Structures are given as C-alpha cells and as structure tokens.
Amino acid sequence: MCDEGERKLSDEFVIELEGVHYIAPDGTHILKGVDLSVRRGEIMCVIGASGAGKSTLLKLVAGLLRPSQGKIKILGVEISSLQEHQLNNVRKRLGVVFQFGALFDSLTVFENVAFGLYEHTRMSHEEIRRHVEELLETVGMRGSEWLLPEELSGGMKKRVGIARALAMRPEIVLYDEPTSGLDPIMASTISRLILDTRRKFNVTSLIVTHDMHSAFELADRIAMLHDGRILLCGPPDVIRASKEPIVQKFISGGQVR
C-alpha cells in the first residue's frame, strides 16, 4: 500500500502495474512482483540503487519491454498483450526523456523537437515552427533552433529532450535519471523545469532516479525499488521518517546491496 500523504491527488489512475515480473533474456529475474499506481497529474519518483530495476520498470511502462508476468495499464489500456500498431497508439500519448538526451546527432535542435510532429501529425510547417519555438521558450532554449547536439552542454541536451518529449502534447512523461551527470545548479534547474511542465501542461510524471535531493524536491510520492519489489511508497515526509534500514541507508548516501 502506498501512503497518499496530505496532498489531494486525483482519483484517476493513469499508470497501473499489478504483480509485474520481468525476467531478462539471460534469465536474471529483475522485477519480482511490482505493484505501483500513479494518478493523473502526479509526480511519482522511483528510487533505488543501480541495478534495482528502475530503468527496466520505465521501459515496461513505455511498452519497450513486455512483462514476463503481471498486468500494466496505461491510460486505462492494458498494454501487455497489445500488437505493435496498437501499442504505438498508446505510445503517442507518452513522452520519454532519456538519461543522456538521446538526441539525433545529425539533426538540429529544431529538427529533433519537431521530428515526431512531422512523422505523426498533419500540422503545417508553420504550425510546427510556432509550436517548437513555444516549447523551446518553455525550457529556456529559445534561439538554439539551428544548433547541433554536439554544440550543447549536458544540461542543454536535457532541456531539449524535455521539449521533444512534450512536442506531441503527451498525457504522461517518463524521465530516466533526468538530473544524472549534472552539477547541482543545473540539476535544480531541471527539477524546477519538471515542476513547471506539470503546472503548464498538466502532465503526469514518472521519474526514475537515484538523486534523493531531486526526488524530495519534485515528488508527490516516492517509491523505493529494492530486490525487484517496491519496498516502501509514500510522500517525501514518509520516506524521510521511515525506520526501514535499507531506505535510510539509501537516502543518506550509503551503498545498498
């Protein structure tokens, strides 16, 4: 059971994992019965040590992997057994911000952000231009349209990645270690940008991270993944106050095994 805390959250679940297992092709049992639900408009952070299965969980929610057992519902649709074309219809309602930006090296900032719009919408070039400029303004990257990824710093790439994730007006945005590799000032900037994104676009955010400062700053609720299961879930104050030794060791910066 995940403690709701004092903040009133929506009654509508847009991400639901029930008894989810994932066994990798090499036989490693990574997830061992994960139950997790995220409400519309919520920012949920999933924390855990390296190798705990955080990125695997995110890929399952994005439909990039299929669970070995269990159910995953995204926006009311059970995705585990969907055919690829059906899954693509669900993916269009999701945005993904990859850990290292994952920008197309040969495309400009404008082309990276506009890519999905040209591929999946009937918007005119002028409509796309205006939309991309608005998104880049939102993430503080206006004027960078014709730069290439090699000309951007790590923090700039993260911001462009967020703009690209928002381009299709998704209902859910998935973030893979959004503050990883950034200095504390830029990490705080990215955290504020994620909060601004929720406020402006009313998106639901699922964030996997090992950055506890960012998690406490951002999250409505935090779920700790350990040994393939959710060990504890609740608002930041519940996580801070937990007497569970594994949780305390992790949030204090100790090595969790």
C-alpha angles and dihedrals in degrees: 000000000000117000110235097204123203100303112098109239128193118271091226118094113209097174120041127173117184122185092334118183126178124192114187121226089258090058098256110147099221103166118033109189108326118190115187135149128190123196128221111277093012127132107219119184120199112202132185144127122288109285094024092119101258096133091043089055090051092050090051091052090048091051092242090121130029122226119249088219137357137043133286120192121191117187089342095310120116101224103181096094101029121128116243097260090050090048091052090059089057093044090057087067091055132074121202127202108196123213097250097029094256091218119171103258095211095050128079122241089261093050092047093053093041096046098097092042092057091044101045110022139058094226115140120246090254092051090049091048092053093045093050092048090051092050093048089049089052093054095041096252102111110144094032095093097116099039120110121232091251088064093056130088120232092262092049090052090052091052093049088048090055091049090051091048090053096046096093091047094245124196092216130036121197118204123197109201094322095184098040114130095010128121115248094260094051091042089056089048091054091047091053089047091055089051091048090049091055091048096047101037102024091228126163112237129207110187128185112199146145090206104106095184089057093043093052090046095049114027132097085189135006126208120196116214115204130165091353096306139087103259097183136356131186146099119312094265091056091051092048092049096045116126091204104122094214091054094047092047091051098047091046090055099255123142112265118205 
